[in-house]
Amino acid sequence: MAFKENYPSRLLEEAVDAISSLPGVGRRSALRLALHLLRQPQENVHHFAQAVVNLRDNVKYCHRCRMISDDEICSICADNSRDHNTICVVESVRDVMSIENTGQYHGVYHVLGGIISPINGIGPSDLTIRELVQRVESFCEGGTDTVMPEVILALSGDVEGETTSFYIYRQLSRFNVRITSLARGLGFGDDLEYADELTLGRSIVNRQIFRP
């Protein structure tokens, strides 16, 4: 049965509408959160609202890897102690955070911003695949014969993830680059976000040559 409520205030109803627009938040939970905010000191709510506004208005996307950042280049790409010969390709910013939490990876990243999904109208041109190809091409042209770059395809193991991995593999196959994928300690269709750190860490350490 749908949750219905007669609101004593139009402002409260508008707040519930806004909060319930967030993913996974129903109107009942939104009402509870709105009433909670109403009970907080005014300065706390203003700080909360300003933090959200600052996130939306001022966050940047790294020019190299498309990770969210406070600067034009993210802290990972700017870190000279990282292995810049190894690029881990992931679907989302959340995947970067999950992999970083394992402490097992010390290269850099490339965030696609999604995966190829024809049913949802998402094609290769909607992702940052072209930018990835340009990164690899630039590295291969400016690198040395003794250093072969590695691209790790760290995408989900479902049909859409595998399709995206295969497409990227085809785009990069003309370069002198090692293309690997996560060891399948992760189940078919598993998202990196929900993998435990130990399993994800092992799948990175034990990665294998990508075989389409």
Disulfide bonds with the S-S distance in Angstrom:
none
